[in-house]
């Protein structure tokens, strides 16, 4: 990819964290952003690695996860194109709090912590954008804790389906695959498969093709989410 200053500036315009900012200021930010290209299954960083900055995902998909001492993985979030991640590195103890793995060949921009914080001090609009973005992340993680601690497998899966539903078609594509989706919901793959099979038996959903679910009973789906 052509990582010219103009291309990097144009890329930054896609990210909500930079919405409404003056283009000259975006160009300044683009000048400090460092291109990173990473192959599928490679790690962007490991938990505990020194935090160099936060990342902007220009192309590809990234999985954020924690690994227990026993080797069990809990997916925290799937990062899609146009999203940023690892912003916590700006304020924490300067180490990354999770693992970040590329699910496909990906292109990123790394924004160094120290330089970004200097620019943050002088731009209240950027600070407001960052606060709003971190508030959204807090909401996402609060919801994750609620799902894992208070909801059974059926409710978690139904909430996932409802949250990712294409309202025009009434369908959901498990784009991350059943394994990654199960992990993100705090389930073993076997539990995920059994739960999905039960929803199909009850007529709540049907699988129209591998990894694609069609909602057949919206009322039942919504009741499971309560």
MIDOSE-1310 file (N, C-alpha, C; in nm, 2 decimals, decimal comma, always signed):
residues 226
xxxx	+0,08/-0,12/+0,00/+0,00/+0,00/+0,00/+0,09/+0,12/+0,00; +0,04/+0,23/-0,07/+0,11/+0,35/-0,07/+0,08/+0,43/+0,06; +0,19/+0,44/+0,14/+0,17/+0,50/+0,27/+0,22/+0,65/+0,27; +0,19/+0,72/+0,16/+0,23/+0,86/+0,15/+0,15/+0,94/+0,26
xxxx	+0,20/+1,06/+0,29/+0,14/+1,14/+0,39/-0,01/+1,17/+0,35; -0,04/+1,19/+0,23/-0,17/+1,22/+0,18/-0,26/+1,09/+0,20; -0,21/+0,98/+0,18/-0,29/+0,85/+0,19/-0,31/+0,83/+0,34; -0,21/+0,86/+0,43/-0,23/+0,84/+0,57/-0,34/+0,94/+0,62
xxxx	-0,33/+1,06/+0,58/-0,43/+1,16/+0,62/-0,57/+1,12/+0,58; -0,58/+1,07/+0,46/-0,71/+1,02/+0,41/-0,76/+0,91/+0,49; -0,67/+0,82/+0,53/-0,71/+0,70/+0,62/-0,76/+0,75/+0,75; -0,70/+0,85/+0,81/-0,74/+0,89/+0,94/-0,88/+0,95/+0,94
xxxx	-0,92/+1,00/+0,83/-1,06/+1,06/+0,82/-1,17/+0,96/+0,84; -1,13/+0,83/+0,82/-1,23/+0,72/+0,84/-1,26/+0,69/+0,98; -1,18/+0,73/+1,08/-1,19/+0,69/+1,21/-1,27/+0,79/+1,30; -1,37/+0,74/+1,37/-1,45/+0,82/+1,45/-1,38/+0,90/+1,56
xxxx	-1,27/+0,85/+1,60/-1,19/+0,92/+1,71/-1,13/+1,05/+1,65; -1,13/+1,06/+1,52/-1,07/+1,19/+1,46/-1,18/+1,27/+1,39; -1,31/+1,23/+1,41/-1,42/+1,30/+1,34/-1,42/+1,45/+1,37; -1,45/+1,53/+1,28/-1,46/+1,68/+1,30/-1,34/+1,75/+1,32
xxxx	-1,22/+1,69/+1,31/-1,09/+1,76/+1,33/-1,05/+1,83/+1,20; -0,98/+1,94/+1,22/-0,93/+2,01/+1,11/-0,83/+1,93/+1,03; -0,84/+1,94/+0,89/-0,76/+1,86/+0,81/-0,61/+1,88/+0,83; -0,57/+2,01/+0,86/-0,43/+2,04/+0,88/-0,38/+1,96/+1,01
xxxx	-0,47/+1,95/+1,11/-0,43/+1,88/+1,23/-0,42/+1,73/+1,20; -0,52/+1,68/+1,12/-0,51/+1,54/+1,08/-0,38/+1,51/+1,00; -0,33/+1,60/+0,92/-0,21/+1,59/+0,85/-0,09/+1,58/+0,95; -0,10/+1,66/+1,05/+0,01/+1,65/+1,16/+0,01/+1,51/+1,22
xxxx	-0,11/+1,46/+1,25/-0,12/+1,33/+1,31/-0,07/+1,22/+1,22; -0,11/+1,24/+1,09/-0,06/+1,14/+0,99/+0,09/+1,14/+0,98; +0,15/+1,25/+1,00/+0,30/+1,25/+0,99/+0,37/+1,17/+1,10; +0,30/+1,15/+1,21/+0,36/+1,07/+1,32/+0,31/+0,92/+1,32
xxxx	+0,21/+0,89/+1,24/+0,15/+0,76/+1,24/+0,25/+0,67/+1,16; +0,27/+0,55/+1,21/+0,37/+0,46/+1,15/+0,30/+0,34/+1,09; +0,32/+0,31/+0,96/+0,25/+0,20/+0,90/+0,30/+0,07/+0,95; +0,21/-0,03/+0,97/+0,24/-0,16/+1,02/+0,16/-0,26/+0,93
xxxx	+0,23/-0,36/+0,88/+0,16/-0,46/+0,80/+0,19/-0,60/+0,87; +0,09/-0,68/+0,89/+0,10/-0,80/+0,97/+0,02/-0,91/+0,90; +0,08/-1,03/+0,90/+0,02/-1,14/+0,84/-0,08/-1,21/+0,93; -0,17/-1,29/+0,86/-0,27/-1,37/+0,93/-0,21/-1,46/+1,04
xxxx	-0,27/-1,46/+1,16/-0,23/-1,54/+1,27/-0,11/-1,49/+1,35; -0,04/-1,38/+1,30/+0,07/-1,32/+1,37/+0,01/-1,23/+1,48; +0,09/-1,20/+1,58/+0,05/-1,11/+1,69/+0,09/-0,97/+1,66; +0,00/-0,88/+1,69/+0,03/-0,73/+1,68/+0,11/-0,70/+1,81
xxxx	+0,06/-0,75/+1,92/+0,13/-0,74/+2,05/+0,08/-0,85/+2,14; +0,16/-0,88/+2,25/+0,12/-0,98/+2,35/+0,09/-0,90/+2,48; +0,01/-0,96/+2,56/-0,02/-0,90/+2,69/+0,11/-0,88/+2,77; +0,13/-0,76/+2,82/+0,25/-0,73/+2,90/+0,36/-0,67/+2,81
xxxx	+0,35/-0,67/+2,68/+0,45/-0,60/+2,60/+0,45/-0,45/+2,63; +0,57/-0,39/+2,62/+0,57/-0,24/+2,63/+0,48/-0,18/+2,53; +0,40/-0,08/+2,57/+0,31/-0,02/+2,49/+0,37/+0,10/+2,41; +0,38/+0,08/+2,28/+0,44/+0,19/+2,20/+0,34/+0,29/+2,16
xxxx	+0,21/+0,25/+2,16/+0,11/+0,35/+2,11/-0,02/+0,27/+2,09; -0,12/+0,33/+2,03/-0,24/+0,26/+2,00/-0,25/+0,25/+1,84; -0,34/+0,17/+1,80/-0,35/+0,13/+1,66/-0,48/+0,16/+1,59; -0,47/+0,19/+1,46/-0,58/+0,21/+1,38/-0,58/+0,10/+1,27
xxxx	-0,70/+0,03/+1,26/-0,70/-0,08/+1,17/-0,76/-0,03/+1,03; -0,67/-0,02/+0,93/-0,70/+0,03/+0,80/-0,76/-0,08/+0,72; -0,71/-0,20/+0,73/-0,76/-0,31/+0,65/-0,73/-0,44/+0,73; -0,83/-0,53/+0,73/-0,82/-0,66/+0,79/-0,91/-0,68/+0,91
xxxx	-0,87/-0,77/+1,00/-0,95/-0,80/+1,12/-0,85/-0,84/+1,23; -0,88/-0,79/+1,35/-0,79/-0,82/+1,47/-0,88/-0,87/+1,58; -0,82/-0,97/+1,65/-0,89/-1,03/+1,77/-0,81/-0,99/+1,89; -0,89/-0,93/+1,99/-0,83/-0,90/+2,12/-0,87/-1,00/+2,22
xxxx	-0,78/-1,05/+2,30/-0,82/-1,16/+2,39/-0,72/-1,17/+2,51; -0,77/-1,24/+2,61/-0,69/-1,27/+2,73/-0,67/-1,42/+2,74; -0,56/-1,46/+2,79/-0,53/-1,60/+2,81/-0,51/-1,63/+2,95; -0,58/-1,73/+3,01/-0,57/-1,76/+3,15/-0,44/-1,84/+3,17
xxxx	-0,40/-1,86/+3,30/-0,28/-1,94/+3,33/-0,29/-2,08/+3,28; -0,42/-2,13/+3,27/-0,44/-2,26/+3,22/-0,45/-2,27/+3,07; -0,43/-2,16/+3,00/-0,43/-2,16/+2,86/-0,56/-2,14/+2,79; -0,67/-2,11/+2,87/-0,80/-2,08/+2,82/-0,81/-1,94/+2,76
xxxx	-0,86/-1,93/+2,64/-0,87/-1,80/+2,58/-1,01/-1,74/+2,60; -1,02/-1,61/+2,63/-1,14/-1,53/+2,63/-1,13/-1,42/+2,54; -1,21/-1,42/+2,43/-1,21/-1,31/+2,33/-1,28/-1,19/+2,40; -1,21/-1,08/+2,39/-1,27/-0,95/+2,44/-1,34/-0,87/+2,33
xxxx	-1,29/-0,87/+2,21/-1,35/-0,79/+2,11/-1,28/-0,83/+1,97; -1,37/-0,82/+1,87/-1,31/-0,83/+1,73/-1,31/-0,68/+1,67; -1,19/-0,65/+1,63/-1,17/-0,51/+1,57/-1,19/-0,52/+1,42; -1,27/-0,43/+1,37/-1,30/-0,43/+1,23/-1,24/-0,31/+1,16
xxxx	-1,23/-0,31/+1,03/-1,17/-0,19/+0,96/-1,24/-0,06/+1,00; -1,16/+0,04/+1,02/-1,21/+0,17/+1,06/-1,22/+0,19/+1,21; -1,18/+0,08/+1,29/-1,18/+0,09/+1,44/-1,03/+0,11/+1,49; -1,02/+0,17/+1,60/-0,90/+0,18/+1,67/-0,90/+0,09/+1,79
xxxx	-0,78/+0,06/+1,84/-0,77/-0,03/+1,96/-0,64/+0,00/+2,04; -0,64/-0,05/+2,16/-0,52/-0,04/+2,25/-0,51/+0,11/+2,30; -0,61/+0,19/+2,30/-0,61/+0,32/+2,35/-0,57/+0,33/+2,50; -0,60/+0,22/+2,57/-0,57/+0,21/+2,72/-0,42/+0,23/+2,74
xxxx	-0,34/+0,20/+2,64/-0,20/+0,22/+2,66/-0,16/+0,36/+2,68; -0,24/+0,46/+2,64/-0,21/+0,60/+2,66/-0,21/+0,63/+2,81; -0,28/+0,56/+2,90/-0,29/+0,60/+3,03/-0,25/+0,50/+3,14; -0,24/+0,38/+3,10/-0,21/+0,27/+3,20/-0,06/+0,27/+3,23
xxxx	-0,01/+0,15/+3,27/+0,13/+0,14/+3,31/+0,22/+0,11/+3,19; +0,17/+0,15/+3,07/+0,25/+0,14/+2,95/+0,29/+0,00/+2,91; +0,20/-0,09/+2,94/+0,21/-0,23/+2,88/+0,07/-0,26/+2,83; +0,07/-0,35/+2,73/-0,06/-0,38/+2,67/-0,13/-0,48/+2,76
xxxx	-0,27/-0,46/+2,78/-0,34/-0,55/+2,88/-0,40/-0,67/+2,82; -0,37/-0,70/+2,69/-0,43/-0,82/+2,62/-0,35/-0,86/+2,50; -0,39/-0,97/+2,44/-0,32/-1,01/+2,31/-0,40/-0,95/+2,19; -0,33/-0,92/+2,09/-0,39/-0,87/+1,96/-0,34/-0,96/+1,85
xxxx	-0,43/-1,04/+1,79/-0,39/-1,13/+1,68/-0,46/-1,10/+1,55; -0,39/-1,10/+1,44/-0,45/-1,08/+1,31/-0,52/-1,20/+1,26; -0,65/-1,18/+1,23/-0,73/-1,29/+1,18/-0,72/-1,31/+1,03; -0,66/-1,20/+0,97/-0,63/-1,21/+0,82/-0,52/-1,11/+0,80
xxxx	-0,46/-1,11/+0,69/-0,35/-1,01/+0,66/-0,41/-0,87/+0,68; -0,34/-0,79/+0,76/-0,39/-0,66/+0,80/-0,29/-0,55/+0,78; -0,35/-0,43/+0,76/-0,27/-0,30/+0,75/-0,32/-0,21/+0,86; -0,22/-0,16/+0,94/-0,25/-0,07/+1,05/-0,17/+0,05/+1,05
xxxx	-0,21/+0,15/+1,13/-0,13/+0,27/+1,16/-0,11/+0,27/+1,31; +0,02/+0,28/+1,35/+0,05/+0,29/+1,49/+0,07/+0,44/+1,53; +0,00/+0,49/+1,63/+0,01/+0,62/+1,67/+0,09/+0,62/+1,80; +0,21/+0,68/+1,81/+0,30/+0,67/+1,93/+0,23/+0,75/+2,04
xxxx	+0,24/+0,69/+2,16/+0,18/+0,74/+2,28/+0,23/+0,89/+2,31; +0,36/+0,90/+2,33/+0,41/+1,03/+2,38/+0,37/+1,15/+2,29; +0,39/+1,13/+2,16/+0,36/+1,24/+2,07/+0,22/+1,27/+2,06; +0,13/+1,16/+2,07/-0,01/+1,18/+2,06/-0,06/+1,25/+2,19
xxxx	-0,01/+1,22/+2,30/-0,05/+1,29/+2,43/-0,01/+1,43/+2,43; +0,10/+1,47/+2,37/+0,14/+1,61/+2,35/+0,04/+1,68/+2,27; -0,01/+1,62/+2,16/-0,10/+1,68/+2,07/-0,24/+1,69/+2,14; -0,27/+1,59/+2,22/-0,40/+1,58/+2,29/-0,42/+1,70/+2,38
xxxx	-0,31/+1,74/+2,45/-0,32/+1,85/+2,54/-0,36/+1,99/+2,48; -0,33/+2,00/+2,35/-0,36/+2,13/+2,28/-0,48/+2,13/+2,19; -0,56/+2,02/+2,20/-0,68/+2,01/+2,11/-0,80/+1,96/+2,19; -0,88/+2,04/+2,24/-1,00/+2,00/+2,31/-1,10/+1,91/+2,23
xxxx	-1,11/+1,93/+2,10/-1,20/+1,85/+2,02/-1,14/+1,70/+2,02; -1,01/+1,69/+2,00/-0,95/+1,55/+2,00/-0,97/+1,49/+2,14; -0,96/+1,56/+2,25/-0,98/+1,51/+2,38/-1,12/+1,46/+2,40; -1,22/+1,54/+2,35/-1,36/+1,51/+2,36/-1,39/+1,38/+2,28
xxxx	-1,33/+1,37/+2,16/-1,35/+1,25/+2,08/-1,30/+1,13/+2,15; -1,18/+1,14/+2,21/-1,12/+1,03/+2,28/-1,20/+0,98/+2,40; -1,25/+1,08/+2,48/-1,34/+1,05/+2,59/-1,46/+0,97/+2,55; -1,53/+1,02/+2,44/-1,65/+0,96/+2,39/-1,61/+0,81/+2,35
xxxx	-1,50/+0,80/+2,28/-1,46/+0,66/+2,23/-1,43/+0,57/+2,35; -1,36/+0,62/+2,45/-1,33/+0,53/+2,57/-1,46/+0,50/+2,65; -1,56/+0,59/+2,65/-1,69/+0,56/+2,71/-1,76/+0,45/+2,64; -1,75/+0,44/+2,50/-1,81/+0,34/+2,43/-1,74/+0,20/+2,46
xxxx	-1,61/+0,21/+2,47/-1,54/+0,08/+2,51/-1,58/+0,04/+2,65; -1,60/+0,13/+2,74/-1,64/+0,09/+2,87/-1,77/+0,02/+2,87; -1,87/+0,08/+2,79/-2,00/+0,02/+2,78/-1,99/-0,12/+2,72; -1,90/-0,14/+2,62/-1,89/-0,27/+2,56/-1,83/-0,37/+2,66
xxxx	-1,73/-0,33/+2,74/-1,68/-0,43/+2,84/-1,78/-0,45/+2,95; -1,85/-0,35/+2,99/-1,96/-0,37/+3,09/-2,06/-0,47/+3,04; -2,10/-0,46/+2,92/-2,19/-0,55/+2,86/-2,13/-0,69/+2,85; -2,00/-0,70/+2,82/-1,94/-0,83/+2,82/-1,94/-0,90/+2,96
xxxx	-1,91/-0,82/+3,06/-1,91/-0,88/+3,20/-2,05/-0,93/+3,23; -2,15/-0,85/+3,20/-2,29/-0,88/+3,23/-2,33/-1,02/+3,16; -2,29/-1,03/+3,03/-2,32/-1,15/+2,96/-2,25/-1,27/+3,02; -2,13/-1,26/+3,05/-2,05/-1,38/+3,10/-2,09/-1,42/+3,24
xxxx	-2,13/-1,32/+3,32/-2,16/-1,35/+3,46/-2,31/-1,38/+3,49; -2,40/-1,32/+3,41/-2,54/-1,32/+3,44/-2,63/-1,40/+3,34; -2,58/-1,43/+3,22/-2,66/-1,49/+3,12/-2,62/-1,63/+3,09; -2,71/-1,72/+3,06/-2,68/-1,85/+3,02/-2,64/-1,86/+2,88
xxxx	-2,60/-1,98/+2,83/-2,55/-1,99/+2,69/-2,65/-1,95/+2,59; -2,77/-1,99/+2,61/-2,88/-1,95/+2,51/-2,90/-1,80/+2,50; -2,90/-1,74/+2,61/-2,92/-1,59/+2,62/-2,81/-1,52/+2,55; -2,68/-1,56/+2,58/-2,56/-1,50/+2,52/-2,56/-1,52/+2,37
xxxx	-2,60/-1,64/+2,32/-2,60/-1,66/+2,18/-2,71/-1,58/+2,11; -2,82/-1,57/+2,17/-2,94/-1,49/+2,11/-2,90/-1,35/+2,11; -2,84/-1,30/+2,22/-2,80/-1,15/+2,22/-2,70/-1,13/+2,11; -2,61/-1,22/+2,09/-2,51/-1,20/+1,98/-2,58/-1,20/+1,84
xxxx	-2,67/-1,29/+1,82/-2,75/-1,29/+1,70/-2,82/-1,16/+1,68; -2,89/-1,12/+1,78/-2,97/-0,99/+1,77/-2,88/-0,87/+1,74; -2,77/-0,87/+1,81/-2,68/-0,75/+1,80/-2,61/-0,74/+1,66; -2,60/-0,86/+1,59/-2,53/-0,86/+1,46/-2,63/-0,89/+1,35
xxxx	-2,75/-0,88/+1,38/-2,86/-0,91/+1,28/-2,86/-0,80/+1,17; -2,87/-0,85/+1,04/-2,90/-0,76/+0,93/-3,05/-0,75/+0,92; -3,10/-0,63/+0,96/-3,24/-0,61/+0,97/-3,31/-0,62/+0,83; -3,24/-0,60/+0,73/-3,30/-0,61/+0,59/-3,33/-0,75/+0,55
xxxx	-3,23/-0,84/+0,59/-3,25/-0,98/+0,55/-3,29/-1,07/+0,66; -3,28/-1,03/+0,78/-3,31/-1,11/+0,90/-3,21/-1,22/+0,92; -3,09/-1,20/+0,87/-2,98/-1,30/+0,88/-2,86/-1,25/+0,95; -2,78/-1,35/+0,99/-2,65/-1,32/+1,06/-2,54/-1,41/+1,00
xxxx	-2,43/-1,35/+0,97/-2,32/-1,43/+0,92/-2,21/-1,44/+1,03; -2,18/-1,56/+1,07/-2,07/-1,59/+1,17/-1,94/-1,57/+1,10; -1,90/-1,44/+1,07/-1,79/-1,41/+0,99/-1,66/-1,45/+1,06; -1,66/-1,46/+1,19/-1,53/-1,50/+1,26/-1,52/-1,65/+1,28
xxxx	-1,62/-1,73/+1,23/-1,62/-1,87/+1,24/-1,68/-1,91/+1,38; -1,72/-2,04/+1,39/-1,79/-2,08/+1,51/-1,69/-2,08/+1,63; -1,56/-2,12/+1,61/-1,47/-2,12/+1,71/-1,44/-1,99/+1,78; -1,41/-1,89/+1,70/-1,39/-1,76/+1,75/-1,52/-1,70/+1,82
xxxx	-1,63/-1,72/+1,75/-1,76/-1,67/+1,80/-1,79/-1,73/+1,94; -1,77/-1,86/+1,95/-1,79/-1,93/+2,08/-1,70/-1,87/+2,19; -1,57/-1,85/+2,16/-1,48/-1,80/+2,25/-1,52/-1,66/+2,30; -1,57/-1,58/+2,20/-1,61/-1,44/+2,24/-1,73/-1,44/+2,33
xxxx	-1,81/-1,55/+2,33/-1,93/-1,57/+2,42/-1,90/-1,64/+2,54; -1,77/-1,68/+2,56/-1,73/-1,75/+2,68/-1,78/-1,89/+2,69; -1,78/-1,96/+2,57/-1,83/-2,10/+2,56/-1,72/-2,18/+2,49; -1,73/-2,31/+2,52/-1,65/-2,41/+2,44/-1,73/-2,43/+2,31
xxxx	-1,66/-2,47/+2,21/-1,72/-2,49/+2,08/-1,83/-2,59/+2,09; -1,81/-2,69/+2,17/-1,92/-2,80/+2,19/-2,04/-2,74/+2,25; -2,03/-2,65/+2,35/-2,14/-2,58/+2,41/-2,21/-2,49/+2,31; -2,13/-2,42/+2,23/-2,19/-2,33/+2,12/-2,27/-2,42/+2,03
xxxx	-2,22/-2,53/+1,98/-2,29/-2,61/+1,88/-2,42/-2,67/+1,94; -2,41/-2,71/+2,07/-2,53/-2,77/+2,13/-2,64/-2,66/+2,14; -2,60/-2,54/+2,18/-2,69/-2,43/+2,20/-2,75/-2,39/+2,07; -2,67/-2,38/+1,97/-2,72/-2,34/+1,83/-2,82/-2,45/+1,78
xxxx	-2,78/-2,58/+1,80/-2,87/-2,69/+1,76/-3,01/-2,68/+1,83; -3,01/-2,64/+1,96/-3,14/-2,63/+2,03/-3,22/-2,51/+1,98; -3,15/-2,40/+1,94/-3,23/-2,29/+1,88/-3,29/-2,33/+1,75; -3,22/-2,41/+1,67/-3,27/-2,46/+1,54/-3,38/-2,55/+1,57
xxxx	-3,37/-2,64/+1,66/-3,48/-2,74/+1,69/-3,61/-2,67/+1,74; -3,59/-2,56/+1,81/-3,70/-2,48/+1,86/-3,76/-2,38/+1,75; -3,70/-2,38/+1,64/-3,75/-2,30/+1,53/-3,72/-2,15/+1,54; -3,62/-2,12/+1,63/-3,58/-1,98/+1,65/-3,50/-1,93/+1,53
xxxx	-3,41/-2,01/+1,48/-3,32/-1,98/+1,37/-3,31/-2,11/+1,28; -3,26/-2,09/+1,16/-3,22/-2,20/+1,08/-3,09/-2,16/+1,01; -3,01/-2,26/+0,97/-2,88/-2,23/+0,91/-2,90/-2,25/+0,76; -2,90/-2,14/+0,69/-2,93/-2,14/+0,54/-2,81/-2,18/+0,46
xxxx	-2,69/-2,16/+0,51/-2,56/-2,21/+0,45/-2,46/-2,21/+0,57; -2,35/-2,27/+0,55/-2,25/-2,28/+0,65/-2,21/-2,14/+0,71; -2,24/-2,12/+0,84/-2,20/-2,00/+0,90/-2,30/-1,88/+0,88; -2,42/-1,91/+0,82/-2,52/-1,81/+0,80/-2,65/-1,85/+0,86
xxxx	-2,70/-1,77/+0,96/-2,82/-1,80/+1,03/-2,94/-1,71/+0,99; -3,05/-1,77/+0,97/-3,17/-1,69/+0,94/-3,26/-1,69/+1,06; -3,31/-1,58/+1,11/-3,40/-1,57/+1,22/-3,54/-1,61/+1,17; -3,60/-1,71/+1,24/-3,73/-1,75/+1,20/-3,84/-1,70/+1,30
xxxx	-3,80/-1,68/+1,43/-3,90/-1,64/+1,53/-3,83/-1,52/+1,61; -3,86/-1,40/+1,56/-3,80/-1,28/+1,63/-3,84/-1,27/+1,77; -3,97/-1,29/+1,80/-4,02/-1,28/+1,93/-3,95/-1,37/+2,03; -3,93/-1,49/+1,99/-3,86/-1,59/+2,08/-3,72/-1,55/+2,10
xxxx	-3,65/-1,50/+1,99/-3,52/-1,46/+2,00/-3,50/-1,34/+2,10; -3,59/-1,25/+2,09/-3,58/-1,13/+2,18/-3,61/-1,17/+2,33; -3,70/-1,27/+2,35/-3,73/-1,32/+2,49/-3,61/-1,38/+2,55; -3,53/-1,46/+2,47/-3,41/-1,52/+2,52/-3,31/-1,42/+2,57
xx	-3,31/-1,30/+2,51/-3,22/-1,19/+2,54/-3,25/-1,12/+2,67; -3,37/-1,14/+2,72/-3,41/-1,06/+2,84/-3,34/-1,11/+2,97
